[in-house]
Amino acid sequence: MFIEKVNTVTGAREWTVADEDYDLAQEISCSRFGDMILDYDRNEKFLLGLRSVIRKLKAQDTAVHVLDIGTGTGLLSLIAMNEGADKVTAIEVFTPMARCAKKIVKNSVWKDKIQIIAERSTDLEHLDDKPNVIVAEVFDTELIGEGALRTFKEALQKLTKPNTRVVPSRAKVFILPLESSVLDEFTKVPVLPSHPSGSPLPTCPGTASVFDCQVSQLGKGQFRALSSPTLAFEFDFEDASKIHYDESHRIEIPVKSTGRVDAIVMWWELDMDGTGEHIIDMAPKWMNNDYQWRDHWMQAVYYLPNECHVRAGQSLNLQGSHDEFSFWFEEISDSQSNQNFSRPYCRCLLHSMLSKHSVFRINSVMQDRKVDEWLHKTCSNQIVACVGEGSLLGVQAAKHAQKVFIVEKNEHFRLIMSQYKRHYELENIEILDDLESIKESPSLLISEPFYLSSWAPWDNLHFWFDTLHARSLWPNIQISPPKGRLMAVCMHFDDLWKIASPVGVVNDFDLSAFDEISQKAREATEAVIDSQPLWEYSGSILSQIHKIADFDLTREPTNFQTDLNIPLKSGTNGIAFWMEWELNDKTWFSTGLRKSADEGESVWWKGVKQGVYFVPKSLQTQENLSFSMHFLAEKCEFVFQLC
């Protein structure tokens, strides 16, 4: 089959040939099943829940027929049989995973007791032999985002016997208001530090879409809890009549500390058998003595639509709402307690257009003194052209430059910049959609560089191709930043390695059939180097910083190759990559490490994702890792080989 791809560096659209199963392989690759399967606490709690429920039914001389919804590899079906079930019917809508589960089950002692159906549970109207136990792991960071409510409700109504037991039986959702300038940076409208207060964009509630991140990685001093955790919602998965797709009610939170509510952090817990003895608890580690790392589930961050301040001893009153798939929260007064609150939507375009990390990036660049000094030194009294996507650098440059032509291809972001121009009365700005539309001859071309299509750190070398275009129009134009460099450092990641790791044998069951398809899927659809927001993941730096390659952006790109032998210290399981851009002599802007390893808990910039190569276990015992990078100038492609 042919698939259309956008070259993230050149911006060109290209057609490539792919296997007919490319989309399926990509879905397997992106699903991160491996991290979930290697969640031993999750596996143990599901085992204990199944054991408890099955033993109680067996004590009543009741045959146990388990319905495993969303079976994946079939692991929970195998656990159910191991714990005494008489029969399992497993349902998996994703065909490649259903085939994988059949292969795994076929190689087990329970092959004659487990039936796998490749279909969506909500599409089934009935089963001839109705189960009396449901087990399902259909949860995400928001608990209900994968359709858990409908899954349980319709299974109880259509597929199972009366009084069916469910594992997990119940769920609770907790919320905690935080004061955190760090979390605020991911959503607040960027403003120019040197100008009077006031937002350049219309008053906006943001979006109700959740910001799922590893809140546990917020460092000391980066947040302050304003109350104790408060129960927001409860769900009984064993009673279909109590499962509602739409709910809204008042939540009263006793405030313990005076402050500004920058974010509402949410997490959930699962009661596996209704006894309260076997709990999966998603509270962040600074709230949870039994904290377990996971990446398939995280904590959820929500932002209130309006600015909110609270005082100790008083109450914060919120209206908590959910539909079938998501939650949202809003501050209310006493008179609003019986009103319905619809899901908020972005009115300023910024939040609906940009990821949370991109909003953080703009705020960070706006406030960076090094960036302001660079703009002052390079742009003063210059006619400047500014290129990129989703960037407000041209707005920042306006206070220094004689004239700024901002070239932004995205029409929605051009509207955003027009509002900044109007709010700050920046008469020396002109906003265009291509370089050819510039009617004067700029003396300087600048960029962050950042492009919305970028995925890997080096994708922002798109700027290099913009410099070629600019020099074809104005041969004497100066370029800033004039240089870039690709950096790397050896890492020991405490847990992140699990997302790319083979699973092997889990709970004494051979799941190697899953490894066969998942590793092939990664090879077929993903680059050798992954992309991750490394501030969210704990780890240790185990080497000096390596410079992989220099890029002179004032010259035309040419093919080149870099070969390095990187010493591997014991414990190295990953190599992190990032770009740095030269602002002035000896001043570089890093999109990766921001501090030396001993200066703080979070040394990685939160504005963009960094690149990660996960070192296979077979290579971790080597003294050196052979690294080769080929740069193909015509398409600006990077080919990496590590062995």
Secondary structure, DSSP 8 states (H G I E B T S, - for coil): -EEEEE-TTT--EEEEE--TTHHHHHHHHHHTHHHHHT-HHHHHHHHHHHHHHHHHHHHTT---EEEEET-TTSHHHHHHHHTT-SEEEEE-SSHHHHHHHHHHHHTSTTTTTEEEE-S-GGG----SS--SEEEE----TTSSTTSHHHHHHHIIIIIS-TT-EEES-EEEEEEEEEE-HHHHTTTS----TTS-SS-SS-------S-EEE-GGG--TTS-EE-B--EEEEEEETT-GGG--S-EEEEEEEEB-S-EE--EEEEEEEEESSSSSSSEEE---GGG-TT----SSS-EEEE--SS--EE-TTSEEEEEEEE-SS-EEEEE--GGGTT--------SSSHHHHS-HHHHHHHHHHHH-HHHHHHHHHHHTT-EEEEE-SS--HHHHHTTTSSEEEEE---HHHHHHHHHHHHHTT-TTEEEESSGGG--S--SEEE-----TT--SGGGGGHHHHHHHHHHHH-TT-EEES-EEEEEEEEEEESSGGGGG----EETTEE-HHHHHHHHHHHHHHS-SSEEE-GGGS-EEE-S--EEEEEEETTS----EEEEEEEE--TT--EEEEEEEEEEETTEEEESSB-S-TTS-S--B-SSS-EEEEE--GGGTTSSEEEEEEEEETTTTEEEEEE-
